[in-house]
Amino acid sequence: MDQCIEFLLQHEKSIDVVINNAGFGIVGAIEDCSIEEFKQQFETNFFGVIRVSQSVLPQMRKQGYGHIITIGSIAGLMSVPFQGAS
């Protein structure tokens, strides 16, 4: 993450916008999914957003501006059969 931000700042003057859009769902009944699959999903969908945001915030604070946009999933609003992990 740090290398990416350094690279960007070498080529651009600022980081104006970051869009958190990475994520994935798991298809299958809860009892058929492993704890490891759930952990991998949480690492990406939750901690990934935090990591990216924490990485860019110091630069955005230094600049005095910037936007972080996080795109969620419809799965957070409604359930879908056999996607209980989403």
RAFENDA-V922302 format. One line per field, one symbol per residue. psi: psi as a letter, one per 40 degrees, with the letter a starting at -180 (. if undefined). Layout:
psi->???
This chain:
psi->ddddddddddeidihdhhhheiiiihhiideeiidddddddddddcdddddddddddddddddeiiihhhhaideediihhffee.
